[in-house]
Amino acid sequence: MKFQPQTWIKTLVPLLAILVGGWFWLYHLQAAQARQEVLSRLQNISSAEMTQFDRWRRARIADAGQVMADAKFVDDLTRSPNKGANGKKHILARFAAFQAFFHYRDLLLTDTNGLVELSLSGQVGAVLGNRSADLATAFRNHAVVLTGLHPNSTGEGLTTEVVTPLFDATNQPVCAVLFQVSGGEYLSLGGRPSASFSLSGENVFVRQEGKFVRVLKQPNSGDAALTSVMLPLSRTNLVEVQAVLGKRGPAEGSDYRGKSVLAVLEPLPDPSWFMVTKLDVAEALGTWRLRAYGMVTGVVLIVALLLAAARIIRLQQDKVADLARLTESLQLSEQRVREEQNLFHTFMDHSTDRIYFKNLDGRFLRVSRTKLRRHGLKEMSQIIGKTDFDLDPGEQATLSRLEELKIIRTGEPSIGREESWQNPDGSTYWTSSSKAPLRDPNGKIIGIFGISRDITDQKRAEADKEKLAAENLLLHKSESLRRMAGAIAHHYNNQLQAVALGLGMVAEDLAKNDLPRETLDQFTEVSEAIKKLMALGQSMLTYLGHDRLDQTELDVAAVCLKTLPLLPAPLLKDLAVQSEFPAAGPVVVGNEGQLQQMLTSLITNAAEAMAAHSGKISLTLNTLAATDLPKVNRFPVDFQSPAQTFACLAVADEGTGIASRDIENLFDPFYTSKFTGRGLGLPVTLGIIKAHGGAIAVESCVGRGSVFRVFLPTAR
């Protein structure tokens, strides 16, 4: 089975996490149990020490009680001081016996006021000072009082006294005996031997003195062994300070040495003093920590071995993976080469350009299918290894080879060279050719690469563009001529109006002078000619769009119906006019007179087309959408309108029809194939239609007739 590092890691990491977590949990559990065991032992030791203190106090109080009950001893003490040296010697002998048996430091005999009368140490005449209160309590309560630890008379150590009040037969206080015990002797009751279960275990005694805490270390015996240390009360992390601040029972913190300890804090029977039974944490938990560290070391070694094994396996797998990747990379490279070859073959087979590759001798190495078909070949083997001279011998092959030799010599490509060619059918086609040196991976030229693109359509489009530009220029010039013609016609009409007005006035004067009739008829002919010339000028203005008249909303059907009766009868001789109009025709914005003139002109044109025979003229009116307007033979050619609907008025005749070549000239001024009128009817009609924002389309068939359709944008 193949080693899977990821799977192994996914398994190992949770296992290590559980193992480490379990170790920490077990460590803390065992540490807590060890702490509890140590604190329990310290509590037992502290309780034993307190029991010993209580037993010692009760024994001392019992000793003093026997002295109080010894009436003879009380009588001797009462009288002996007054018997001189022998009496005092007798008392001191008794005191010495007590000292030897009970190991008292000193025995003192005081009067009821606390004045020392006799002592083994020779202290006589001194006042007890602050111990007088204890003496007064003893006399008041008729009971033995055990004083607290206090400095002795020399100030070099601590002592405590058993104050024993003595009374005469009448129960009156007579004196007191103080059994003095040294502080070292007193504190040795809780001495180190009881805490000898460990190397660092000890009992210390503490008392608050102002802002400090006095610490008395365990003495072995006597005052000489007593050691005192003063600690600031602010250091609450110290177990000694915690004791005087009221904490009782188990505690953990630092001691006066600065070491971490486990301790039990208990108050002594002696007021203001406390006993601290303690043990160093390092010793208390040392054994368990050694075992725990051993376990950790074992776990670390196991993990290290597992990681090392995993690393070795991973390295081996990495080598195998590298080999697999190399193999895969080679396979991918081969696949990419095949894909690139496939892309290249696809491109060469389907490109519309004539692509080819040649060696230094000009022989084809590979060509596109288009190039192959250009030479009338079907198989690639028919062209591979051949030259241009084999395919198209002649001047063009020579020129092509010279160009290729130049590219091979200079290394410079030839880009976008345009050439014209002759097809076998004699037609001309154009190509854009580019050639570049073919190089190997080291940059050495090993042949020629070329591509030739057919740009015949592009050339034709450019020719069409040039033609369109010429037509636009012609339109621009035509527009200039139109503006000039309009100006001339307008000026011409103004002048003719002045002449007509003058002739009219002259004719009136001549009529008054009784001139011959022939003369008057000549003036009349001149006037009529001038009116015709004015009408001709007005028609030119209408055609050119300079005849701007007021426009209103008009019903096209109503305008047509009003126009038909006004047509001259001779015009419609042997002709029938049929109309098909809606009851309420489409509404347009226009000038009624111009629309009537437009309809009359179209009917006249239809009648003239049918002059040689009888027939009918059909008029129809309907509405068309803008998308339905015809685009062929529509005038003006640049017609554009934002309107969505149009009124369509169609005038159809059964005349001779119009040849296709003549349709585009129908609306040119003075052009007519009939030569019946002035040749301005249809041009004026187009001018009216343009003035109304419309267009006109012509449909005709020679020998069958024509249809003129007028399109005017509707008003609503």
C-alpha positions in Angstrom: 0.0 0.0 0.0 1.4 3.4 -1.0 2.3 5.7 1.9 0.1 8.8 1.9 1.8 11.5 3.9 -1.3 13.7 3.9 -3.4 10.8 5.3 -0.7 9.9 7.7 -0.4 13.5 9.0 -4.2 13.7 9.2 -4.1 10.6 11.4 -1.0 11.5 13.4 -1.8 15.1 14.2 -5.2 14.3 16.0 -3.4 11.4 17.8 -0.6 13.6 18.9 -3.1 16.2 20.0 -5.0 13.7 22.0 -1.8 12.3 23.5 -0.4 15.7 24.4 -3.8 16.8 25.7 -4.2 13.6 27.8 -0.7 14.0 29.1 -1.4 17.6 30.2 -4.7 16.5 31.8 -3.0 13.6 33.6 -0.1 15.9 34.6 -2.4 18.5 36.1 -4.5 15.8 37.8 -1.5 14.1 39.3 0.0 17.4 40.3 -3.2 18.3 42.0 -3.3 15.0 43.8 0.4 15.4 44.8 -0.4 18.9 46.1 -3.4 17.6 48.0 -1.3 14.8 49.5 1.5 17.2 50.6 -1.0 19.7 52.0 -2.7 16.8 53.8 0.6 15.8 55.4 1.4 19.3 56.3 -2.0 19.7 57.9 -1.4 16.6 59.9 2.0 17.9 61.0 0.5 21.3 61.9 -2.3 19.7 63.9 0.3 17.6 65.8 2.3 20.6 66.5 -0.7 22.5 67.7 -1.7 19.5 69.9 1.8 19.6 71.4 1.6 23.3 72.1 -1.8 22.7 73.8 -0.4 19.8 75.8 2.6 21.9 76.9 0.4 24.8 77.9 -1.9 22.6 80.0 1.1 21.0 81.7 2.5 24.4 82.6 -0.8 25.6 83.9 -1.2 22.4 85.9 2.3 22.9 87.4 1.4 26.4 88.4 -1.9 25.1 89.8 0.0 22.7 92.1 2.1 25.6 93.3 -1.0 27.7 94.0 -2.5 24.7 96.0 0.6 24.2 98.1 -0.3 26.2 101.2 3.0 25.5 103.0 4.9 26.8 99.9 2.7 29.8 99.8 3.4 30.4 103.5 7.1 30.0 103.0 7.1 32.5 100.2 5.1 34.9 102.3 7.5 34.8 105.2 10.9 33.8 103.8 11.8 37.1 102.3 11.5 38.7 105.8 13.8 36.0 107.4 16.9 37.4 105.9 19.4 35.6 103.8 18.5 32.1 105.0 14.9 32.6 104.0 15.8 33.8 100.5 18.2 31.0 100.1 15.5 28.6 101.0 13.2 30.1 98.3 15.9 30.1 95.7 16.6 26.5 96.5 13.0 25.7 95.8 13.1 27.7 92.6 16.3 25.9 91.5 14.5 22.6 92.0 11.6 23.7 89.8 14.1 25.0 87.1 16.0 21.7 87.1 12.8 19.6 86.7 10.8 21.7 84.3 13.7 23.4 82.4 12.5 27.0 83.1 14.7 29.8 82.1 14.2 31.8 85.3 11.8 32.0 88.2 10.8 35.4 89.6 9.0 36.3 92.9 7.0 39.6 92.6 4.8 41.5 95.0 1.2 42.3 94.1 2.3 45.4 92.2 4.7 43.6 89.9 8.0 44.5 91.7 10.5 41.7 91.5 11.6 40.7 95.0 13.6 37.6 94.2 14.8 35.6 91.1 17.2 32.9 90.1 18.9 35.2 87.6 19.5 37.9 90.3 17.0 40.3 88.8 15.6 42.2 91.8 13.7 45.5 92.0 12.7 45.6 88.3 9.1 46.3 87.3 7.3 43.9 85.0 6.1 46.7 82.7 3.5 45.5 80.2 3.3 42.2 81.9 1.7 43.9 84.9 -1.6 43.5 83.0 -1.2 39.8 82.9 -0.4 39.9 86.7 -3.5 41.9 87.4 -5.6 39.5 85.4 -4.2 36.6 87.3 -5.0 38.2 90.7 -8.5 39.3 89.5 -9.4 35.9 88.1 -7.6 33.8 90.8 -6.2 31.8 87.8 -2.9 31.1 86.2 -2.1 33.2 83.1 0.3 32.3 80.3 1.7 35.4 78.7 2.5 35.9 75.1 6.1 35.9 73.7 7.8 39.1 74.4 11.4 40.4 74.7 13.2 39.3 77.8 14.8 41.6 80.3 18.1 41.7 78.3 16.4 42.5 75.0 18.3 39.8 73.3 15.6 37.2 73.0 12.0 36.3 73.6 10.4 34.8 76.6 7.0 33.8 77.9 5.9 33.4 81.6 3.5 31.3 83.5 2.0 33.9 85.9 1.0 32.2 89.2 -0.9 34.3 91.7 -0.6 33.3 95.4 -3.2 34.1 98.1 -3.1 33.8 101.9 -5.5 31.9 104.1 -8.0 34.8 103.8 -7.8 34.6 100.0 -5.9 37.9 99.8 -3.2 38.3 97.1 0.2 38.2 98.7 2.6 37.7 95.8 3.1 35.9 92.5 5.6 33.5 91.0 6.6 33.8 87.3 7.9 30.7 85.7 9.8 32.1 82.7 10.4 30.0 79.6 12.8 31.1 76.8 11.3 31.7 73.3 13.5 29.1 71.8 12.4 26.5 74.3 8.7 27.5 73.7 9.0 27.4 69.9 11.0 24.2 69.9 7.8 22.5 70.7 7.0 22.9 66.9 10.6 22.2 65.9 12.1 20.8 62.7 12.1 17.1 63.9 8.3 17.0 63.4 8.8 18.1 59.8 11.7 15.9 59.1 9.7 13.9 56.5 11.4 16.2 53.9 14.6 18.2 53.3 12.9 21.6 52.9 10.0 21.2 55.3 10.0 23.6 58.3 7.8 25.5 60.7 8.1 29.3 61.1 6.3 31.6 63.5 5.1 35.0 62.4 3.6 38.1 64.0 2.6 41.5 62.6 4.6 44.4 64.0 3.3 47.6 62.4 3.8 47.5 58.6 6.1 44.5 58.9 5.9 40.8 59.7 8.4 39.2 62.0 9.4 35.7 61.0 11.0 33.4 63.6 12.7 30.4 62.1 12.7 27.1 63.9 15.5 26.9 66.5 17.0 23.7 67.6 17.3 24.8 71.2 17.8 28.0 73.2 17.8 31.7 72.3 21.1 31.4 70.4 19.5 29.3 67.7 16.6 31.8 67.2 16.6 33.6 63.8 14.4 36.6 63.1 13.5 38.0 59.6 11.3 41.2 59.0 9.1 41.2 55.8 7.0 44.1 54.4 3.3 43.6 55.0 2.7 44.6 51.3 4.2 41.4 49.9 0.9 39.5 50.0 2.3 36.7 47.8 4.3 35.5 50.8 2.6 32.8 52.9 4.0 34.4 56.0 2.2 37.7 55.2 -1.0 35.8 54.2 -1.0 34.2 57.7 -1.0 37.5 59.6 -3.6 38.9 57.2 -6.1 36.2 58.2 -5.7 33.3 55.8 -6.1 29.9 57.4 -5.5 26.4 56.3 -3.8 25.3 53.0 -2.0 28.0 51.1 0.4 28.3 48.1 2.9 31.0 47.3 6.4 32.1 48.1 8.2 32.2 51.4 10.7 34.5 53.0 13.4 32.9 50.8 11.5 33.7 47.6 10.9 30.0 46.8 7.5 28.5 45.8 6.1 26.6 48.7 3.0 24.7 49.8 1.9 25.6 53.4 -0.6 25.3 56.2 -1.4 28.4 58.2 -2.6 28.1 61.8 -2.8 30.6 64.7 -0.9 29.8 67.9 -2.6 29.7 71.3 -0.3 32.6 72.0 -2.2 35.7 70.8 -0.9 37.5 67.7 1.4 34.6 66.7 0.9 32.2 63.9 2.6 29.0 62.8 3.4 28.4 59.1 4.1 24.7 58.3 5.6 24.7 54.7 7.4 22.6 52.1 9.1 23.6 48.8 7.0 22.9 45.7 10.1 21.7 43.9 10.5 19.0 46.5 6.8 18.3 46.9 6.2 17.8 43.1 9.8 16.9 42.2 9.2 13.1 42.0 6.0 13.4 39.9 7.7 16.0 37.6 10.6 13.7 37.0 8.1 11.0 36.0 6.1 13.4 33.8 9.2 14.7 32.1 10.3 11.2 31.5 6.9 10.5 29.9 7.2 13.6 27.7 10.7 12.6 26.7 9.4 9.2 25.7 6.6 10.7 23.7 8.9 13.2 22.0 11.3 10.4 21.1 8.4 8.3 19.7 7.1 11.3 17.7 10.6 12.1 16.5 11.1 8.5 15.3 7.7 8.5 13.6 8.5 11.9 11.9 11.9 10.7 10.9 10.3 7.5 9.4 7.7 9.6 7.7 10.4 11.9 6.4 12.4 9.0 4.9 9.3 7.6 3.3 8.3 11.0 2.0 11.7 11.5 0.5 11.5 8.2 -1.3 8.0 9.1 -2.5 9.2 12.5 -3.6 11.8 10.8 -5.8 9.1 8.5 -7.2 6.8 11.5 -7.6 9.5 13.5 -9.3 10.1 10.7 -11.7 6.3 10.4 -12.3 6.1 14.2 -12.9 9.0 14.0 -15.3 7.2 11.2 -17.2 3.9 13.1 -17.1 5.7 16.3 -18.3 7.2 14.4 -21.2 3.8 12.9 -22.0 2.2 16.4 -21.8 4.9 17.8 -24.0 4.3 15.1 -26.5 0.5 15.8 -26.2 1.1 19.5 -26.7 3.3 18.9 -29.7 0.5 16.7 -31.2 -2.1 19.4 -30.3 0.1 22.1 -31.9 0.6 20.0 -35.0 -3.2 19.4 -35.1 -3.8 23.2 -34.8 -1.2 23.9 -37.5 -2.7 21.3 -39.8 -6.2 22.6 -39.1 -5.1 26.2 -39.8 -3.3 25.2 -43.0 -6.2 23.2 -44.2 -8.9 25.8 -43.6 -7.2 29.2 -43.9 -8.4 31.2 -46.9 -4.9 32.7 -47.3 -2.2 31.1 -49.5 0.4 30.1 -46.9 3.7 28.3 -47.8 7.1 27.4 -46.4 10.2 27.0 -48.6 13.8 25.9 -48.0 16.8 27.9 -49.1 16.5 26.5 -52.6 13.0 27.9 -53.0 11.4 24.4 -52.8 8.1 24.1 -51.0 8.1 22.3 -47.7 4.5 22.8 -46.7 1.6 24.8 -48.2 -2.0 25.6 -47.2 -4.9 23.9 -49.0 -5.8 27.3 -50.5 -2.4 27.5 -52.1 -2.7 23.9 -53.3 -6.1 24.7 -54.9 -4.7 27.9 -56.5 -2.4 25.8 -58.6 -5.1 23.2 -59.4 -3.6 20.5 -57.3 -5.3 18.1 -54.9 -2.6 16.2 -53.0 0.2 17.7 -50.9 2.7 15.4 -52.5 2.1 17.1 -55.8 3.7 20.4 -54.6 6.2 19.4 -51.9 9.8 19.7 -53.3 8.8 21.9 -56.3 9.6 25.5 -57.0 7.6 28.5 -58.4 9.2 27.7 -61.8 7.6 24.3 -61.8 4.2 25.7 -61.1 4.1 29.1 -62.9 7.1 29.4 -65.1 7.6 32.9 -66.3 8.5 36.4 -65.3 6.5 36.3 -62.0 8.4 33.2 -60.8 11.7 35.0 -61.5 10.6 38.2 -59.6 9.4 36.1 -56.7 12.7 34.2 -56.5 14.8 37.4 -56.6 12.7 38.8 -53.8 13.2 35.7 -51.7 17.0 35.7 -52.2 17.0 39.3 -51.0 15.2 38.3 -47.8 17.6 35.4 -47.2 20.6 37.7 -47.7 19.3 40.6 -45.6 17.1 38.9 -43.1 14.5 41.7 -43.6 10.9 40.6 -44.3 8.7 42.0 -47.0 5.3 43.0 -45.6 2.0 43.8 -47.4 3.2 44.0 -51.0 0.1 44.4 -53.3 0.2 42.7 -56.7 -2.3 42.3 -59.6 -2.7 39.0 -61.4 -4.6 37.7 -64.4 -7.0 34.7 -64.1 -7.2 32.2 -66.9 -10.5 33.8 -67.9 -8.8 37.2 -68.3 -10.2 38.8 -65.1 -8.0 40.6 -62.7 -7.5 39.8 -59.1 -5.4 41.4 -56.4 -3.2 39.9 -53.6 -1.4 41.3 -50.6 1.8 39.3 -50.0 4.1 39.1 -47.1 7.4 37.1 -46.8 9.8 36.6 -43.9 12.9 34.5 -43.2 12.3 31.1 -41.6 14.8 30.5 -38.8 15.8 27.5 -36.7 15.9 27.6 -32.8 19.4 29.2 -33.0 18.2 32.0 -35.2 19.9 30.7 -38.4 17.9 31.3 -41.6 16.8 28.0 -43.1 14.2 29.1 -45.6 11.3 31.4 -46.4 7.8 31.8 -44.9 5.1 33.5 -47.0 1.4 34.3 -46.9 -0.6 35.8 -49.8 -4.2 37.1 -49.2 -6.8 37.8 -51.9 -7.8 41.5 -51.6 -9.9 41.7 -54.8 -13.0 42.5 -52.8 -11.1 45.1 -50.8 -9.9 46.8 -54.0 -13.4 46.8 -55.4 -14.7 48.3 -52.2 -12.1 51.0 -52.4 -13.1 51.7 -56.0 -16.7 51.9 -54.9 -15.8 54.2 -52.2 -14.0 56.5 -54.6 -17.0 56.4 -56.9 -19.3 57.3 -54.0 -17.0 60.1 -53.1 -17.2 61.4 -56.7 -21.0 61.1 -56.6 -21.1 63.0 -53.3 -19.0 65.7 -54.9 -21.4 65.8 -57.8 -24.4 66.0 -55.4 -22.6 68.8 -53.6 -22.1 70.6 -56.9 -25.8 69.9 -57.9 -26.9 71.4 -54.6 -24.9 74.5 -55.4 -26.4 74.7 -58.8 -29.9 74.2 -57.3 -29.4 77.1 -54.9 -28.1 79.2 -57.8 -31.0 78.2 -60.1 -33.5 79.1 -57.3 -32.0 82.5 -56.9 -32.1 83.1 -60.6 -35.7 81.9 -60.9 -36.8 84.1 -58.0 -35.0 87.1 -59.5 -36.5 86.2 -62.9 -40.0 86.1 -61.5 -39.6 89.4 -59.8 -38.5 91.1 -63.0 -41.3 89.5 -65.0 -43.8 90.7 -62.5 -42.6 94.3 -63.0 -42.7 93.9 -66.8 -46.3 92.4 -66.6 -47.4 95.3 -64.4 -45.9 97.8 -66.8 -47.5 96.2 -69.9 -50.9 96.1 -68.2 -50.7 99.9 -67.5 -49.6 100.5 -71.2 -52.4 98.4 -72.5 -54.9 100.4 -70.5 -53.5 103.7 -71.9 -53.5 102.3 -75.5 -57.1 101.2 -75.2 -58.1 104.7 -74.3 -56.5 106.0 -77.5 -58.6 103.8 -79.8 -55.6 102.0 -81.3 -56.1 99.4 -84.0 -57.3 96.0 -82.9 -54.2 94.3 -84.3 -52.0 96.4 -82.0 -54.1 95.5 -78.9 -54.0 91.8 -79.8 -50.2 92.0 -80.0 -50.0 93.5 -76.5 -52.3 90.8 -75.3 -50.1 88.1 -76.8 -47.0 89.7 -75.1 -48.9 89.7 -71.7 -49.8 86.0 -72.1 -46.2 85.1 -72.9 -45.0 87.0 -69.9 -47.6 85.1 -67.7 -46.3 81.8 -69.1 -42.8 82.8 -68.3 -43.8 83.7 -64.7 -45.6 80.3 -64.4 -42.4 78.6 -65.6 -40.3 80.5 -63.0 -42.8 79.6 -60.3 -42.6 75.9 -61.3 -38.8 76.1 -61.0 -39.1 77.6 -57.5 -41.5 74.8 -56.6 -39.2 72.1 -57.9 -36.2 73.7 -56.0 -38.2 73.8 -52.8 -38.1 77.6 -52.6 -41.9 77.9 -52.8 -42.8 77.8 -49.1 -46.6 78.0 -48.5 -48.7 77.7 -45.3 -49.5 74.1 -44.3 -52.4 72.7 -42.3 -53.9 69.3 -41.4 -55.7 68.0 -44.5 -57.8 64.9 -45.3 -56.0 63.5 -48.4 -59.2 61.7 -49.6 -61.2 64.9 -49.4 -58.5 66.8 -51.3 -58.4 64.2 -54.1 -62.2 64.2 -54.4 -62.2 68.0 -54.7 -59.5 67.9 -57.4 -61.0 65.4 -59.8 -63.9 67.6 -61.0 -61.4 70.4 -61.8 -59.5 68.3 -64.3 -59.9 69.6 -67.9 -62.3 67.5 -70.0 -60.1 67.3 -73.1 -57.3 65.8 -71.0 -59.5 62.8 -70.1 -61.1 62.2 -73.5 -61.5 58.5 -74.2 -60.1 57.8 -70.7 -61.8 56.5 -67.6 -60.7 57.6 -64.1 -61.4 55.1 -61.3 -60.8 56.0 -57.7 -60.9 54.0 -54.5 -60.7 56.3 -51.5 -61.7 55.6 -47.8 -64.6 57.6 -46.4 -62.2 59.4 -44.1 -58.8 59.3 -45.6 -55.4 59.6 -43.8 -54.6 63.1 -42.5 -51.4 64.9 -43.4 -49.9 68.3 -42.8 -49.7 70.2 -46.1 -50.9 72.9 -48.5 -54.1 72.1 -50.3 -53.3 73.9 -53.5 -49.9 72.2 -53.9 -51.5 68.7 -53.2 -54.1 69.5 -55.9 -51.3 70.6 -58.3 -49.4 67.3 -57.5 -52.4 65.1 -58.2 -53.3 67.0 -61.4 -49.7 66.6 -62.6 -49.7 62.9 -61.9 -53.0 62.4 -63.7 -51.9 64.5 -66.6 -48.7 62.5 -66.9 -50.8 59.3 -66.9 -53.1 60.7 -69.5 -50.2 61.7 -71.8 -48.8 58.2 -71.5 -52.1 56.8 -72.8 -52.6 59.5 -75.5 -52.3 56.9 -78.3 -55.2 54.7 -77.1 -58.0 54.5 -74.6 -57.8 53.0 -71.2 -58.3 53.8 -67.5 -56.4 55.6 -64.8 -56.7 54.1 -61.3 -56.4 56.1 -58.1 -56.0 54.4 -54.7 -55.4 55.7 -51.2 -54.3 53.8 -48.1 -51.9 53.9 -45.1 -48.5 52.1 -45.0 -46.0 51.6 -42.2 -42.5 53.1 -42.6 -41.0 49.6 -42.9 -43.2 48.8 -45.9 -42.0 51.7 -48.1 -40.2 50.4 -51.3 -36.5 51.2 -51.6 -36.1 50.7 -55.4 -36.8 53.7 -57.7 -37.6 55.9 -54.8 -37.1 59.6 -55.0 -35.4 61.6 -53.6 -32.7 59.0 -53.3 -31.5 60.3 -49.9 -35.0 60.2 -48.5 -35.1 59.8 -44.7 -38.0 60.4 -42.3 -38.7 59.8 -38.6 -42.4 59.2 -39.3 -43.8 55.7 -38.5 -46.8 55.8 -40.9 -47.4 57.3 -44.3 -50.4 58.1 -46.5 -49.9 56.2 -49.9 -51.6 57.8 -53.0 -51.1 55.6 -56.1 -51.8 56.7 -59.7 -51.7 53.8 -62.2 -52.0 54.0 -65.9 -52.2 51.5 -68.8 -49.8 53.5 -71.0 -46.7 52.6 -72.9 -44.6 52.2 -69.8 -41.1 53.6 -69.0 -37.8 52.0 -69.7 -35.6 51.2 -66.7 -32.8 53.5 -67.9 -35.2 56.4 -68.1 -36.7 56.1 -64.6 -33.8 57.8 -62.9 -34.2 60.8 -65.2 -37.9 61.2 -64.8 -37.7 64.0 -62.2 -35.0 66.0 -64.0 -36.2 69.4 -65.2 -37.1 69.6 -68.9 -36.6 65.8 -69.4 -39.5 64.0 -71.1 -39.8 61.0 -73.4 -43.1 62.3 -74.8 -42.2 66.0 -75.5 -45.8 66.9 -74.9 -45.4 69.5 -72.2 -42.6 71.7 -70.9 -40.9 68.8 -69.1 -41.5 70.3 -65.6 -44.6 68.4 -64.5 -42.8 65.6 -62.6 -39.9 67.7 -61.3 -42.5 70.1 -59.8 -44.4 67.2 -58.4 -41.2 65.9 -56.7 -40.6 69.4 -55.3 -44.1 69.5 -53.8 -43.6 66.0 -52.3 -40.2 67.0 -50.8 -41.8 70.2 -49.4 -44.2 67.9 -47.5 -41.5 65.6 -46.2 -42.5 62.7 -48.4 -41.2 60.6 -51.3 -42.4 59.1 -54.6 -41.7 55.6 -56.0 -42.1 54.5 -59.6 -42.9 51.1 -60.8 -43.2 50.6 -64.6 -43.2 47.9 -67.3 -42.8 48.8 -70.9 -46.0 48.1 -72.9 -48.1 47.6 -69.7 -48.1 50.9 -67.9 -46.7 52.6 -64.8 -47.6 53.2 -61.2 -46.6 56.4 -59.3 -46.9 56.0 -55.5 -46.7 59.1 -53.3 -45.8 58.7 -49.6 -46.7 61.6 -47.2 -46.1 61.3 -43.4 -49.4 61.2 -41.5 -50.3 63.9 -39.0 -51.7 61.4 -36.5 
